[in-house]
Amino acid sequence: MNTTDAIEAAAIIKTQFHFLSMDAIAHFLRLVKTGHYGEDFGRMDGPTLLKWLHQYVMDLNRARVKKERQLEAQKLEADIKKALGPKDLLPVETQKEIDRRKAFAKPEAITEIMNRYNLHSK
């Protein structure tokens, strides 16, 4: 990639990926240099760089969604414990199902269990 190509790529990145911070772009470039998105770093061109940056943004979004689901699952688990009170215990099979569904970070599945066993906050 020559200087003109780099300037054009930077202009495209600035307009299409304006939501990325400089830290995020620097992190992306470190990943590129280490071959995370492919082994073509030696013959870098604008379209390849933009394709990888798009993949990086998708990776960020997947990580964000996963974290949000995990946090929601934790909140729902806390709601279940609050609804049961300190002396109540879940049946072993119900707890196993909650744990299994939490492992997949699917809070909507935990909500389904709360509805099935009427575990809503008192």
C-alpha positions in Angstrom: 0.0 0.0 0.0 1.5 3.3 -1.0 1.0 6.7 0.7 -1.9 7.7 -1.5 -3.7 4.4 -0.9 -3.1 4.7 2.9 -4.6 8.2 2.9 -7.6 7.1 0.9 -8.1 4.1 3.3 -7.8 6.4 6.3 -10.5 8.7 4.8 -12.8 5.8 4.3 -12.2 4.5 7.8 -12.9 8.0 9.2 -16.3 8.2 7.5 -17.5 4.5 7.6 -16.1 3.6 11.0 -16.4 7.0 12.7 -17.8 5.3 15.9 -14.4 3.5 16.6 -12.1 5.2 19.0 -8.4 5.6 18.2 -7.7 3.0 20.8 -10.0 0.5 19.0 -8.3 1.3 15.7 -4.9 0.8 17.2 -6.0 -2.5 18.7 -7.3 -3.5 15.3 -4.0 -2.7 13.7 -2.1 -4.7 16.3 -4.4 -7.7 15.5 -3.7 -7.2 11.8 0.1 -7.1 12.4 0.0 -10.3 14.3 -2.0 -12.1 11.6 -5.3 -12.4 13.5 -7.3 -11.6 10.3 -5.1 -13.3 7.8 -1.6 -13.7 6.6 -1.8 -11.0 3.9 -0.2 -8.2 5.9 2.8 -8.1 3.6 0.7 -7.1 0.6 -1.8 -4.9 2.4 -4.3 -3.0 0.3 -7.3 -0.9 1.0 -10.1 -3.4 0.3 -8.3 -6.1 2.4 -7.9 -3.7 5.3 -11.5 -2.5 5.1 -12.7 -6.1 5.0 -10.7 -6.9 8.1 -11.9 -3.8 9.9 -15.5 -4.8 9.1 -14.8 -8.2 10.6 -13.2 -6.5 13.7 -16.4 -4.5 14.2 -18.5 -7.6 13.9 -16.2 -9.3 16.5 -16.7 -6.3 18.9 -20.5 -6.5 18.5 -20.6 -10.3 19.1 -18.5 -9.7 22.3 -20.7 -6.9 23.4 -23.9 -8.9 22.9 -22.4 -11.9 24.7 -21.5 -9.7 27.7 -25.0 -8.1 27.8 -26.6 -11.6 27.8 -24.3 -12.8 30.6 -25.2 -9.7 32.7 -28.9 -10.1 32.0 -28.6 -13.8 33.0 -26.9 -12.8 36.3 -29.6 -10.3 37.0 -32.3 -12.9 36.4 -30.6 -15.4 38.6 -30.5 -12.7 41.4 -34.2 -12.1 40.8 -34.9 -15.9 41.2 -32.9 -16.0 44.4 -34.7 -12.9 45.7 -38.1 -14.4 44.8 -37.4 -17.7 46.6 -36.2 -16.1 49.8 -33.3 -17.3 51.9 -34.9 -20.6 53.1 -36.4 -21.8 49.8 -34.5 -24.1 47.6 -35.0 -24.9 43.9 -35.5 -28.5 42.9 -32.2 -30.0 41.8 -33.4 -30.5 38.2 -34.7 -26.9 38.0 -31.3 -25.6 39.2 -29.5 -27.8 36.7 -31.6 -26.4 33.9 -31.0 -22.9 35.0 -27.2 -23.5 35.2 -27.3 -25.2 31.7 -29.1 -22.3 30.2 -26.9 -19.7 31.9 -23.9 -21.4 30.4 -25.3 -20.4 27.0 -26.0 -16.9 28.2 -29.6 -17.0 27.2 -31.6 -14.9 29.8 -34.8 -15.4 27.9 -34.5 -19.1 28.7 -34.2 -18.3 32.4 -37.2 -16.1 32.2 -39.1 -19.1 30.8 -38.1 -21.1 33.9 -39.2 -18.3 36.2 -42.6 -18.3 34.5 -42.9 -22.1 34.6 -42.2 -22.3 38.3 -43.9 -19.0 39.2 -40.6 -17.6 40.6 -41.4 -13.9 40.2 -40.5 -11.4 42.8 -42.8 -11.2 45.8 
